[in-house]
C-alpha cells in the first residue's frame, strides 16, 4: 500500500487543536470528491461541517477517522497521525457514520459492550459504561431487544453509545439527528454539550442550518470538495443567518414560483 504524502507537516503534540487537516485529497475515478482541504478544529469546540449533497463531507470525515485512505494529505488527531499510527489515532476518536451497518442480531446491550471490548477495555468496565450510556440515551428498557427490531431513532442512539463507550477525546458524527424524534434529539444535544464542557471535541455534519447555528460554536462550509469558509459561527455567518450565508457561498438557489401547471389560483 502506498504511503500517504503530506502536503505540509503539522507540528506534533498540538493539544490546542483536536484535528488538523492538510492537503487532503480523494478521487473516485475522474471525480475529485475532496480537493485539497486544509482545516483546523479547535480542541473543546462543537464544530459543524456543512455543505450541499455531494460536497465531500462524508468522504472527508471518513478520511479523518481512518475509515478511508486519502490519495494525498495528512490528518492529525491531537498530534497523532491517523495513517502513520492508526491504532493510537482511532483510540482517540468515536465515530457515528451515516447509514452505518451494525451487528443488528445482537441486543442493544450486547452491541455496546462489544464495541467497548473491541476498544480494549475489560468486560466489567465495558458493562458498567454500557449500562450508563443506555440509561443516558433512554434505551435502558430496550437493552435486551435485538437491534434489528429497533426504530431508526433508537438505532441512531445505540450507534452513538457505541461511539462513546471508550471515552474518546473527539466525536465525529455524520448526520446524528436524522430520523431522531425531537425529544431524543434534545437529549442527544444535552449529552454532546456536556461532552464538550468536559473537554471533548464534537464534529458534526448536518444539513439543518438552524440546528448547526444553535448548537455549534465553529463551522466550516465545503462545496465541490473544498473549504469555502471556516471560523466561528459568528465569523462565517456575518450579519445574516447561517442558512442565508450558506446559500450565498454554495450557490444553486432557484428563484421563482415554479411552472404554471403547479399554480391553482
Secondary structure, 3 states (H helix, E strand, C coil): CCCCCCCCCCCCCCCCEEEEEEEEEEEECCEEEEEEEEEEEECCCEEEEECCCCCCHHHHHHHHCCCCCCCEEEEEECCEECCCCHHHHHHCEEEECCCCCCCCCCEHHHHHHHHHHHCCCCHHHHHHHHHHHHHHCCCHHHCCCEHHHCCHHHHHHHHHHHHHCCCCCEEEEECCCCCCCHHHHHHHHHHHHHHHHCCCEEEEECCCHHHHHHHCCEEEEEECCEEEEEEEHHHHHCCCCHHHHHHHHHCCCCCCCCCHHHCCC
